[in-house]
């Protein structure tokens, strides 16, 4: 039943795509929970004068995710399903070399089959990667990242500390605007491959700083059995340098997001 329904939806997607004189394929490589590499694709076209983006299909990668293999898979599925490769005028992808490599990237192989094709890659993704590589050379930023990760882990794996943090937040932030209250509820893990997570992580520290300090102080100094991790984090986080870094990054990261 699911296969039949999927085929019906795919047929409508192909019909819709073929009514447009040109379309774009949005493509990205992902890994599922079984650690199999797959390619997820969306088709963007013009329908009745308005842009329309619809899910196309998920394609499992049998071989490595090289530009040549990605292009071959797309061409094969286009031939099987019916969209016209000659009308695939654009590709949208991240800035990975397998996608945008000058000589062996996916876009290069598609252009070889359709010289009118244009590849568009995500500028923010490439910029975020370059900034991440630059940050590796700055010891303090690496320590800041490590400390923010430890803050996330402290509350992610401790219901008791999370409950205490929420109680303190309720006491401190009840009189503040709703948008600030929502932002300060949970700390976020910053991951290099998810560049917007750095902005959300910094915002959580920025808006929830007072509650964080009180919570760390409670578990580090006020309870009978003091928590060494809370005490160690408190000694770093309350320093002028760490606070200043939060304020600076809170202005920088939104530009990337």
Phi, psi and omega in degrees: 000315181298321180295319180297315179297320178298319179295322179294318179294317179299320179298320179291325178296316180295316179300316179296318181296319184286346175281346179265142182289339179208153177211166178241149176247118175268125190223140176207148179266132181228165176237128182275184185293341177268009178064027171270135177283135178222162176244124177257135186228146174229148177250130179244125182218178179256121180235116180055040176081005181234145178291140180227128178242123181230149176293135179261287177193164171257129184244122179282136179272120177277323178250184183294158185276064175272163178301320180296315181293320179297315180297319180297320179295317180296314180299318180297316180289327175296317180296321182286322188269326177120345176298149182271118180298330180293341179259002174277089189273340185222151170234135175245127183208179172279186184265017181297149183296329178296335180268314191243010180305138186297325186251328186234009182286164179303314182299319180300318181291325177290321179297326177300331179265340182213096187288356176268359185286146179229128179264132178239122180246159186285114181295319181299323180296312179296319180295318180296320178296319180293321178292321177298320178293322178294321182296336178299334181276352182253108187300320183293320179295326175294322177291320177300315179297319179296318180293320179294326176293320179295324176297314179300314181296323182301318183267333180295326185251015179222100177300326181296313180291323177297318179296318179294319178300316180296320179297318179292320177300318179299320180291321185277323194253002183300331183270358183269163178303151185301322183295327178287322178300319181291321182291336187263011186283321189217139177278152189241141176277124179274124181238136184300322184280355177236085193296331180291342180294332178294320178295314181293324178296315180292321178297320179297319177291321182296309184279335182255019187297314182299314180296323179297314180300314180297321181292315179296321179295321180297311183281339181269334187231332191261334179279161183296311178261096185295146180263116185296324180295315179297319181294319179294317178296319181299320182296332180269315188293330183276001180286155180300322183295318181291316179298316179299322179296319178301314182295319181293311182293332177294339175268332185277313188297325178302334178295326179280341188259000000 
